[in-house]
């Protein structure tokens, strides 16, 4: 790291980065704070003169993003990249300069979160930016972590944006794309905050009703909940468990989503079981969590079908807990989660907790923790994103990022997580594209079922396939497929087959026209003449050229006319070459 502008000599003049330094040293006492202070100074210099919608200097935004991440325990490299994350996009600082001053890791992270230029990409800019982020996140998930922290701060300051429609657009995009990414990474602290801010922006009346109802009923709810929590603590102690029992109110958006009719309001506040979430933190291992679950069920009656084991079968985002719902002696319904403190850290902070642990243990392996090849949802996105046109990419991404509502199994016991409403079509393509193309039927729990029927949680699915070639997916499958992976590959197969069929029809038209001229299409294909014609017309292969002829984009007369010109040109060039040879 160099200091060409002498920034370190001015270090004493500007202490704006001190809160960031202090927060970072809480988690990393031996961190290279000179590197962080230098990153802040670079950001301040290049953003100088720029302001936020609030009127504050622009550098307050990257500083706030870095501080959010520092409070959560992210490593020094991530914080430096957060400070610089808007410089390449909004200032004269180049990515090459970032690489030279701060190294490859910081440069890769900054590049990953840098939006594509809307003036160059037009309507495709947003879709292609998200495609770029996904590709960068496949190598380093810290790209997504910085992007999420960036959006959290933008939402915190959303009220300063003067245009209501722009505020609603940002809030809506946050709910549809950024919140699901936070959930997929297990960063629930981001998810809850983004949902509540977006809720307040998109549905201000519903937000205020829910907020006032929760606040107004808090005292009564605590009076009824506290004795129950004390009973639970006594039951856990009797079971010889060391455990801490904590409770929190659910965030407002979650309450609103769960009870639409009648909506929550001060006149009809949430019931205790609706608003309160009780967590039992067991000082032990997974086996002790099951003992605690038994103690809970011994104290209160469990509700049938409401127990979920996310310890034996973790969620797609590394989340582990035992969930249960019980009815107390007084008729109150309580929802409880049981987990260890380590599971709790992952339940709140997800991938951030793992990156922090790696950085604290070695100081150098944060990038390794941020490159997780075992995240199935990310592999699924990578599998189809390259084949999705920009116009369809965001819609497919929204579908794929919706909560993976069901867990299904192969006959071998492998887990396949799918969004709610997914069908055997989605299951087949989740296994691999070839299986999807050759699928002809499905067995669910041993019984024959339609490929288009929605699957249910816990089903064992077997895909029946045709031979090596198969007939391919029918067009009607596009209506029943729910995942982007399935939809993109079905659409691609249908387009290829359409092009192939159309190409054969176009080739026959061209062959007939050439025959009237006394020429054979096979001869012109063999010597490269037809391919040369196609290239001049903007087609990379003969199949595409013939398909264009079949649908009338290129007429037969145009093609034969160009052929005549090409043949004349070649004849003239050959004649000129013979004259040159004769002159010698």
C-alpha positions in Angstrom: 0.0 0.0 0.0 1.5 3.3 -1.1 0.7 6.8 0.0 1.3 9.0 -3.1 -0.8 11.9 -1.9 0.7 12.1 1.6 -2.7 11.2 3.1 -1.1 9.7 6.3 0.6 13.1 7.0 -2.9 14.6 7.2 -4.3 11.8 9.4 -4.4 14.0 12.5 -6.6 16.6 10.7 -9.5 14.3 10.1 -10.8 11.9 12.8 -14.1 11.0 11.1 -13.0 7.4 10.7 -12.4 7.0 14.5 -15.8 5.4 15.3 -15.2 2.9 12.5 -11.7 2.1 13.8 -13.1 1.7 17.4 -15.9 -0.6 16.2 -13.5 -2.7 14.2 -10.9 -3.1 17.0 -13.7 -4.4 19.3 -13.7 -7.6 17.1 -10.1 -7.4 15.7 -7.8 -5.7 18.3 -4.7 -6.3 16.1 -6.3 -5.0 12.8 -4.3 -2.8 10.4 -6.2 0.4 11.2 -3.8 2.4 9.0 -5.2 0.6 6.0 -8.7 1.4 7.0 -7.9 5.1 7.7 -6.2 5.3 4.3 -9.3 3.8 2.6 -11.5 6.4 4.3 -9.2 9.2 3.3 -9.2 8.0 -0.3 -13.0 7.8 -0.3 -13.3 11.3 1.3 -10.9 12.8 -1.3 -12.6 11.3 -4.3 -16.2 11.9 -3.1 -15.3 15.5 -2.1 -17.9 17.9 -3.4 -20.6 15.2 -3.8 -23.6 15.2 -1.4 -26.4 12.9 -0.4 -30.1 13.7 -0.9 -30.1 14.7 2.8 -27.5 17.3 2.1 -24.7 15.5 4.0 -21.3 14.9 2.4 -21.4 11.8 0.2 -18.6 10.1 2.1 -20.9 9.7 5.1 -22.7 6.9 3.2 -19.7 4.6 2.6 -18.5 5.4 6.1 -22.0 4.3 7.5 -21.9 1.1 5.4 -18.5 0.2 6.7 -19.7 1.0 10.3 -22.7 -1.3 9.9 -20.3 -4.1 8.8 -17.8 -3.3 11.5 -20.4 -3.6 14.2 -21.3 -7.1 12.9 -17.6 -8.1 13.0 -16.6 -8.2 9.3 -12.9 -8.3 8.4 -10.6 -5.4 7.5 -10.6 -6.2 3.8 -14.4 -6.0 3.6 -14.5 -2.7 5.5 -11.9 -1.2 3.2 -14.0 -2.3 0.2 -17.1 -0.9 1.8 -15.5 2.5 2.2 -14.5 2.5 -1.5 -17.6 0.7 -2.9 -19.0 3.8 -4.7 -15.7 5.4 -5.9 -15.2 3.5 -9.1 -18.9 4.0 -10.0 -19.3 7.7 -9.0 -15.8 9.3 -9.1 -12.6 9.4 -11.2 -10.9 6.6 -9.1 -10.3 3.6 -11.4 -10.4 0.0 -10.5 -6.7 -0.3 -11.4 -5.9 2.4 -8.8 -7.9 0.5 -6.2 -6.0 -2.7 -7.1 -2.6 -0.9 -6.9 -3.4 0.8 -3.5 -5.3 -1.9 -1.7 -4.6 -5.2 -3.5 -6.6 -7.8 -5.4 -9.2 -8.7 -2.8 -10.4 -5.2 -2.2 -10.5 -4.5 -5.9 -12.5 -7.7 -6.6 -15.1 -6.7 -3.9 -15.4 -3.1 -5.2 -15.8 -4.3 -8.8 -18.4 -6.8 -7.6 -20.7 -4.2 -6.1 -20.1 -1.5 -8.8 -23.3 -1.0 -10.9 -23.1 -1.2 -14.7 -23.4 2.1 -16.6 -27.0 2.7 -17.4 -26.1 4.9 -20.4 -24.3 2.0 -22.0 -26.6 -0.9 -20.9 -29.9 0.9 -21.1 -32.9 -1.1 -19.9 -30.6 -4.1 -19.3 -28.5 -2.3 -16.7 -30.3 -3.5 -13.6 -30.6 -7.1 -14.7 -27.0 -7.3 -15.9 -25.8 -5.7 -12.6 -27.5 -8.4 -10.6 -26.1 -11.0 -12.9 -22.6 -9.5 -12.3 -23.2 -9.5 -8.5 -24.2 -13.2 -8.6 -21.1 -14.1 -10.5 -18.9 -12.2 -8.2 -20.6 -13.6 -5.1 -19.9 -17.1 -6.4 -16.2 -16.4 -5.8 -16.6 -14.2 -2.7 -19.9 -13.9 -0.8 -18.6 -10.7 0.8 -19.7 -8.9 -2.4 -23.3 -9.6 -1.4 -22.7 -8.7 2.2 -21.4 -5.3 1.2 -24.4 -4.8 -1.2 -26.8 -5.7 1.5 -25.2 -3.3 4.0 -25.3 -0.6 1.3 -29.0 -1.1 0.8 -29.7 -1.1 4.6 -28.2 2.3 4.9 -29.9 3.6 1.7 -33.2 2.4 3.3 -32.4 4.1 6.6 -32.1 7.4 4.6 -34.9 6.7 2.1 -37.0 9.5 3.6 -34.7 12.1 2.2 -35.4 11.1 -1.4 -37.7 13.8 -2.8 -39.6 11.6 -5.3 -42.2 9.3 -3.7 -42.3 7.0 -6.7 -38.5 6.5 -6.5 -38.8 5.7 -2.8 -41.5 3.1 -3.6 -39.4 1.6 -6.4 -36.3 1.2 -4.1 -38.5 -0.3 -1.3 -40.2 -2.7 -3.7 -36.9 -3.8 -5.2 -35.5 -4.3 -1.7 -38.4 -6.6 -0.8 -38.2 -8.6 -4.1 -34.4 -9.0 -4.5 -32.3 -7.8 -1.6 -34.4 -9.2 1.3 -34.3 -12.7 -0.2 -30.5 -12.5 -0.7 -30.2 -11.5 3.0 -32.3 -14.6 3.9 -30.3 -16.9 1.7 -27.1 -15.7 3.4 -28.8 -16.1 6.8 -28.3 -12.4 7.7 -31.7 -12.0 9.5 -30.7 -8.8 11.2 -30.6 -7.2 7.7 -33.7 -9.0 6.5 -35.9 -7.8 9.4 -34.7 -4.1 9.1 -35.1 -4.0 5.3 -38.6 -5.5 5.5 -39.8 -3.1 8.1 -38.4 0.0 6.3 -39.9 -1.1 3.0 -43.2 -1.9 4.7 -43.3 1.7 6.1 -42.6 3.1 2.7 -45.0 0.9 0.6 -47.9 0.6 3.2 -47.5 3.5 5.6 -51.0 3.2 7.1 -50.6 -0.6 7.7 -47.2 0.0 9.2 -48.5 2.6 11.6 -51.4 0.5 12.7 -49.2 -2.5 13.3 -46.5 -0.4 15.1 -49.1 1.2 17.4 -50.8 -2.1 18.1 -47.6 -3.8 19.1 -46.4 -0.9 21.3 -49.8 -0.4 22.9 -50.1 -4.1 23.9 -46.5 -4.5 25.0 -47.1 -4.1 28.8 -50.0 -6.5 28.9 -48.1 -9.0 26.7 -45.1 -8.9 29.0 -47.3 -9.4 32.1 -48.7 -12.6 30.7 -45.4 -13.9 29.1 -43.0 -13.4 32.0 -44.5 -16.0 34.3 -44.5 -18.5 31.4 -40.9 -17.9 30.8 -40.1 -18.4 34.4 -42.0 -21.8 34.4 -39.9 -22.8 31.3 -36.6 -21.9 33.1 -37.6 -24.0 36.0 -38.5 -27.0 33.8 -35.1 -26.7 32.0 -33.3 -26.6 35.3 -35.2 -29.7 36.5 -34.0 -31.4 33.3 -30.4 -30.6 34.4 -29.8 -28.2 31.5 -28.0 -24.9 31.5 -30.0 -22.7 29.2 -31.0 -19.1 28.7 -34.6 -18.2 27.8 -35.0 -15.0 25.8 -37.9 -13.4 24.0 -38.4 -10.7 21.4 -41.3 -9.2 19.5 -41.6 -10.2 15.9 -40.7 -7.5 13.5 -43.7 -5.6 12.1 -43.7 -6.7 8.5 -43.7 -10.4 9.6 -46.7 -9.7 11.8 -48.5 -7.9 9.0 -47.8 -10.7 6.5 -49.1 -13.4 8.9 -52.4 -11.7 9.8 -53.9 -9.8 6.9 -57.6 -10.4 7.8 -58.5 -8.8 10.1 -55.5 -6.6 10.0 -53.5 -5.9 13.2 -54.6 -2.6 14.7 -54.7 -1.0 18.2 -58.4 -2.2 18.3 -57.3 -5.7 17.5 -53.7 -6.1 18.7 -51.6 -9.2 18.1 -52.1 -12.1 20.5 -49.1 -13.1 22.7 -48.3 -16.1 20.5 -48.4 -14.0 17.4 -46.1 -11.2 18.6 -43.7 -13.0 20.9 -40.9 -15.3 19.8 -39.3 -17.3 22.5 -35.8 -18.8 22.1 -34.1 -21.3 24.4 -30.3 -21.1 24.1 -28.9 -24.4 25.4 -25.4 -24.4 26.8 -24.5 -27.7 25.2 -24.6 -29.6 21.9 -27.3 -30.7 19.6 -28.3 -33.6 21.8 -29.0 -31.2 24.6 -31.4 -29.3 22.4 -33.5 -32.4 22.0 -33.5 -32.9 25.7 -34.7 -29.3 26.1 -37.4 -29.9 23.5 -38.6 -32.8 25.6 -38.7 -30.6 28.7 -40.9 -28.1 26.8 -43.3 -30.7 25.6 -43.4 -32.1 29.1 -44.4 -28.7 30.5 -46.9 -27.7 27.8 -49.0 -29.6 25.2 -47.3 -29.6 21.7 -49.5 -28.7 18.7 -49.6 -31.6 16.2 -47.7 -31.0 13.0 -46.0 -27.9 14.2 -42.6 -29.3 15.2 -39.8 -28.8 12.7 -36.2 -30.1 13.1 -33.8 -27.8 11.4 -30.9 -29.3 13.3 -30.9 -32.7 11.7 -32.0 -31.0 8.4 -30.6 -27.4 8.3 -32.2 -24.8 6.1 -30.5 -23.8 2.8 -28.9 -20.8 4.6 -27.1 -22.8 7.3 -29.9 -22.1 9.9 -30.3 -24.7 12.6 -32.9 -24.8 15.4 -35.7 -26.9 16.7 -39.1 -25.3 16.3 -42.3 -26.1 18.1 -45.6 -24.6 19.0 -47.3 -25.4 22.3 -50.5 -24.6 24.2 -50.0 -23.5 27.8 -52.2 -24.4 30.7 -53.9 -21.1 30.3 -54.7 -21.7 26.6 -52.0 -19.4 25.3 -50.2 -20.5 22.1 -46.4 -20.1 22.2 -43.9 -20.5 19.4 -40.4 -21.5 20.5 -37.0 -22.1 19.0 -34.4 -24.3 20.7 -30.7 -24.0 19.7 -27.2 -23.6 21.0 -25.5 -20.1 21.3 -23.4 -20.9 18.2 -26.5 -21.9 16.2 -28.0 -18.6 17.5 -25.1 -16.5 16.0 -25.6 -18.2 12.6 -29.4 -17.7 13.0 -28.9 -14.0 13.3 -25.8 -13.2 11.2 -25.5 -16.2 8.9 -22.4 -16.1 6.7 -21.1 -13.0 8.5 -20.5 -15.1 11.7 -18.5 -17.7 9.6 -16.4 -15.0 7.9 -15.7 -13.4 11.3 -14.7 -16.7 12.9 -12.3 -17.4 10.0 -10.8 -14.0 10.1 -10.3 -14.0 13.9 -8.8 -17.5 13.9 -6.3 -16.9 11.1 -6.5 -13.3 10.1 -6.1 -14.4 6.4 -8.8 -17.0 5.6 -11.9 -14.7 5.5 -12.0 -15.2 1.7 -12.0 -18.9 2.1 -15.0 -18.7 4.4 -16.7 -16.3 1.9 -16.3 -18.9 -0.9 -18.8 -21.6 0.0 -19.3 -24.2 -2.7 -22.0 -26.0 -0.6 -24.7 -23.4 -1.0 -27.2 -25.2 -3.3 -29.2 -22.0 -4.0 -26.1 -20.2 -5.3 -25.2 -23.2 -7.5 -28.7 -23.2 -8.9 -28.5 -19.5 -9.8 -25.1 -20.0 -11.5 -26.5 -22.9 -13.4 -29.1 -21.0 -15.3 -28.2 -17.3 -15.1 -25.9 -17.4 -18.1 -28.7 -18.6 -20.4 -31.4 -16.2 -19.3 -32.0 -13.1 -21.5 -31.9 -9.8 -19.7 -35.6 -9.3 -20.2 -36.4 -12.5 -18.3 -33.6 -12.6 -15.9 -35.0 -10.5 -13.0 -38.4 -12.2 -13.1 -36.7 -15.6 -12.9 -34.4 -14.4 -10.2 -37.4 -13.2 -8.1 -39.0 -16.6 -8.3 -35.8 -18.4 -7.4 -35.1 -16.2 -4.5 -38.5 -16.7 -2.9 -38.2 -18.6 0.3 -37.4 -22.3 -0.4 -40.7 -23.4 1.1 -40.4 -27.1 0.7 -37.8 -29.8 1.2 -38.0 -32.9 -1.0 -35.8 -36.0 -1.3 -34.3 -38.2 -4.0 -34.6 -42.0 -3.5 -31.0 -41.9 -2.2 -32.0 -39.5 0.5 -30.4 -36.4 -1.0 -32.1 -33.2 -0.2 -33.6 -31.0 -2.9 -34.9 -27.6 -1.7 -37.5 -25.9 -3.9 -39.8 -22.9 -3.7 -43.4 -23.4 -2.6 -45.5 -24.5 -5.5 -42.6 -26.2 -7.3 -43.5 -29.2 -9.4 -41.7 -32.4 -10.4 -40.6 -30.5 -13.5 -38.5 -28.2 -11.2 -37.3 -31.3 -9.2 -36.1 -32.9 -12.5 -34.2 -29.9 -13.6 -32.7 -29.4 -10.2 -31.1 -32.8 -10.5 -29.6 -31.9 -13.9 -30.6 -30.4 -17.2 -30.4 -33.7 -19.1 -32.8 -35.4 -16.6 -35.2 -32.5 -17.0 -35.1 -32.8 -20.8 -35.7 -36.6 -20.8 -38.3 -36.6 -18.0 -41.6 -38.2 -18.9 -43.2 -38.8 -15.5 -42.7 -38.8 -11.7 -43.3 -41.0 -8.7 -44.0 -39.2 -5.4 -43.7 -41.4 -2.3 -43.9 -44.4 -4.7 -47.1 -43.3 -6.5 -47.3 -42.1 -10.1 -48.1 -38.4 -10.3 -48.2 -35.7 -13.0 -45.1 -33.8 -13.7 -47.1 -30.6 -13.4 -48.6 -31.3 -9.9 -47.2 -29.2 -7.1 -44.9 -31.1 -4.7 -45.4 -31.2 -0.9 -42.9 -30.8 1.9 -41.1 -34.0 2.7 -42.0 -36.0 -0.4 -39.6 -38.5 -2.0 -39.5 -38.0 -5.7 -38.3 -40.3 -8.5 -38.1 -38.9 -12.0 -39.0 -41.4 -14.9 -37.0 -40.7 -18.0 -37.1 -41.7 -21.7 -34.1 -43.0 -23.6 -30.9 -41.0 -24.4 -32.6 -38.8 -26.9 -36.1 -38.4 -25.4 -38.7 -36.1 -27.0 -37.8 -33.1 -24.9 -40.0 -30.9 -22.7 -43.4 -29.9 -24.0 -44.2 -26.2 -24.2 -46.9 -26.5 -21.6 -44.2 -27.2 -19.0 -43.2 -23.5 -19.1 -46.5 -22.7 -17.4 -45.9 -25.2 -14.5 -42.2 -24.7 -13.9 -41.5 -22.4 -10.9 -37.7 -22.2 -10.8 -35.5 -20.1 -13.0 -33.3 -23.0 -13.7 -36.2 -25.1 -15.1 -37.8 -22.3 -17.0 -34.6 -21.0 -18.7 -33.5 -24.5 -19.9 -37.0 -25.4 -21.1 -37.3 -22.2 -23.0 -33.8 -22.6 -24.5 -34.6 -26.2 -25.6 -37.9 -25.1 -27.2 -36.1 -22.2 -29.0 -33.4 -24.5 -30.3 -35.9 -27.0 -31.5 -38.0 -24.3 -33.2 -34.9 -23.0 -34.9 -33.9 -26.5 -36.0 -37.4 -27.2 -37.4 -37.7 -23.8 -39.0 -34.2 -24.1 -40.4 -35.0 -27.3 -42.3 -38.0 -25.6 -43.9 -35.9 -22.6 -44.9 -33.2 -24.9 -46.3 -35.8 -26.5 -48.6 -36.8 -23.1 -49.9 -33.2 -22.2 -50.6 -32.5 -25.6 -52.2 -35.5 -25.3 -54.6 -34.5 -21.8 -55.6 -30.9 -22.8 -56.3 -32.1 -25.9 -58.3 -33.9 -23.5 -60.7 -30.5 -21.8 -61.3 -28.9 -25.2 -61.9 -26.9 -25.2 -58.6 -26.8 -27.7 -55.8 -27.1 -26.5 -52.2 -24.8 -29.2 -51.0 -21.9 -28.0 -53.2 -22.4 -24.4 -51.9 -22.4 -25.6 -48.3 -19.4 -27.7 -48.8 -17.2 -25.0 -50.3 -18.2 -22.4 -47.6 -20.2 -20.2 -49.9 -23.5 -20.4 -48.0 -21.7 -19.8 -44.7 -20.0 -16.7 -46.2 -23.4 -15.4 -47.3 -24.8 -16.0 -43.9 -21.9 -14.1 -42.2 -22.4 -11.1 -44.5 -26.1 -11.1 -43.5 -25.2 -11.3 -39.8 -25.9 -15.0 -39.1 -23.2 -17.0 -37.4 -24.4 -20.4 -38.7 -26.4 -21.9 -41.5 -29.3 -23.1 -39.3 -29.9 -19.5 -38.2 -29.7 -18.3 -41.8 -32.2 -20.8 -43.1 -34.5 -20.1 -40.2 -34.5 -16.4 -41.1 -35.4 -17.4 -44.7 -38.3 -19.6 -43.4 -39.9 -16.7 -41.5 -39.3 -14.2 -44.2 -36.6 -12.1 -42.4 -34.3 -12.9 -45.4 -36.1 -13.5 -48.7 -35.0 -16.2 -51.2 -34.6 -13.5 -53.9 -32.3 -11.5 -51.6 -30.2 -14.5 -50.8 -29.8 -15.6 -54.5 -29.1 -12.0 -55.5 -26.3 -11.8 -52.9 -25.1 -15.2 -54.1 -24.9 -13.8 -57.7 -22.9 -10.8 -56.5 -20.6 -13.0 -54.5 -20.0 -15.4 -57.4 -19.3 -12.5 -59.7 -16.8 -11.0 -57.2 -15.0 -14.3 -56.8 -14.9 -14.7 -60.6 -13.4 -11.2 -61.0 -10.8 -11.9 -58.3 -9.9 -15.2 -60.0 -9.5 -13.5 -63.4 -7.3 -10.8 -61.9 -5.2 -13.4 -60.3 -4.8 -15.3 -63.6 -3.7 -12.0 -65.3 -1.1 -11.4 -62.6 0.2 -15.0 -63.1 0.4 -14.4 -66.8 2.3 -11.1 -66.4 4.9 -12.9 -64.4 
